[in-house]
């Protein structure tokens, strides 16, 4: 039953992330529910299925692939600190090259900030999260789970690049050629760093309650 639930949760995860966002289906759902209700409903559905999938992985039969060692947790803590900092600096910022950008018409390539370093910072964060969690767990179900997430985060960057190049045309090459880190607004950067630190501390504190294991050594 453990493997059956894990497979069922995986199927539900992929179906919930593919069917509702197909152009025809999305148009029907938005017309029926409205844009705000569709976004809220899709977010709740995605989160619910993700929680089920992670729980199903922990309930699947335990098949060890490698032993746990202290360095796995230490590397995980260090890499996750970087991943969350990257997330805090990038989420909600203008980024016409990737998904999740806000106010892309205000994007200035001369002060592109983190976008000049990572064109897809959100997907880089996801890939790092998946990698360190795969290393720290080391059993078959979690390797499949986090390995799949990491693979899609890396593959997704290439897919988005190809799609955005086609959509943006000559603008893509122009923005990329002019792009540099520049100087971020101090107030916004400091606030985001504070949010990142608080998020990191909060996740460490909540991890044992949510997932039954502490990330601390």
PyMOL commands that set and color helices and strands:
alter all, ss='L'
color gray80, all
select helices_A, chain A and resi 2-16+23-33+35-59+70-90+104-106+109-111+113-116+121-137+140-168+170-178+186-211
alter helices_A, ss='H'
color red, helices_A
deselect
rebuild
show_as cartoon
